């Protein structure tokens, strides 16, 4: 079976790695891929937003199944483009990917169907948004409505900070068109947990839980990033909490999308917070999380391709999905200066040593390969995943991996998994 994965980051490497491990895919392609992915798949120089080129490649090369990893193409309608040509593709259509593509849409859906979330108001008018902020309790949360690479959320401690944030989003357009509409939310407190789930439009099957570390520096200090590391399972996501989430959040969300004529097929990511008033939805994503995928897929016992096919075929209720009773921790090695300015082109060493370990997997995010060597080529460069019998062991193994792999100006957090 020939499979194409669309994307170029650590998430896509984890998907490719799992497909290769499972062995059902005879040939794996990745568009555009990266230096590390090229070890496990044939990389194709087509961008994730080049829908016509992607569908043409699939038709010409008789690809049996395509997996969309990234948010931009999903929100842009790549699945619709594939389906229009009768091609099998895994991911939500454009009208379902809006769950991630518009925070205003997702908040309105939750309000309409009684799914627990933070109180909020939505604004397209800058002056009205300013007037609203002036009357609110602090802290307060500002969210750019559209996609902003995981960085379009500001937690403001003062009125000055909130007003400056509004100006950056709506007037200065720091996040481009994503900030022309903003959602202003009440500030919730409590630990966060990510629960990704497989969906076929009517059935939802949650994966094992994970927790992400978004801030750049130890102790959750510094700027928000795309993610500096993650661990699975979450310590707070008990069986009791899982049952409550299933009945109050997961099933109602999938049912609501179906009722709205937007059946969700693919991976639905629930970003949750355990508040003093119970679990609430912070955000939805319409695809695998990055770097959550790097700790979730190594724990998946069942063949990934079979699950994805069941989602596309609407037979997920017939799938028996099994997980390993272990733990995984991923520490991101980033370029110094990330998420702001950083340099590229430093040689990466120690990958061969890490590859000798069967309890360490190195996922490439921002790398390129030249003449048999690997070089840094992005902000988040590598995800070093350690697999152990429990979280403590997995943390130790992940940091042993971090000690093995080096490049100039390497930056990583020292407290991943300690939440």
Secondary structure as UniProt FT lines:
FT   STRAND          2..7
FT   HELIX           10..22
FT   STRAND          27..32
FT   TURN            35..36
FT   HELIX           37..39
FT   STRAND          42..44
FT   TURN            48..49
FT   HELIX           51..60
FT   TURN            61..62
FT   STRAND          65..68
FT   HELIX           71..76
FT   HELIX           78..84
FT   TURN            85..86
FT   STRAND          89..90
FT   HELIX           94..101
FT   HELIX           103..113
FT   STRAND          120..123
FT   HELIX           126..134
FT   STRAND          140..144
FT   TURN            149..150
FT   STRAND          153..156
FT   HELIX           159..166
FT   HELIX           167..171
FT   TURN            174..175
FT   HELIX           176..179
FT   STRAND          182..186
FT   STRAND          191..200
FT   STRAND          204..206
FT   STRAND          210..212
FT   STRAND          215..217
FT   HELIX           218..220
FT   STRAND          221..224
FT   STRAND          229..232
FT   HELIX           239..245
FT   HELIX           246..250
FT   HELIX           251..259
FT   TURN            260..261
FT   STRAND          265..275
FT   TURN            276..277
FT   STRAND          278..285
FT   TURN            290..292
FT   HELIX           293..296
FT   HELIX           297..299
FT   HELIX           304..313
FT   HELIX           316..318
FT   STRAND          327..335
FT   TURN            336..339
FT   STRAND          347..349
FT   HELIX           351..355
FT   TURN            358..359
FT   STRAND          360..364
FT   STRAND          367..370
FT   TURN            371..372
FT   STRAND          373..376
FT   STRAND          380..388
FT   HELIX           391..404
FT   TURN            408..409
FT   STRAND          410..411
FT   TURN            416..417
//
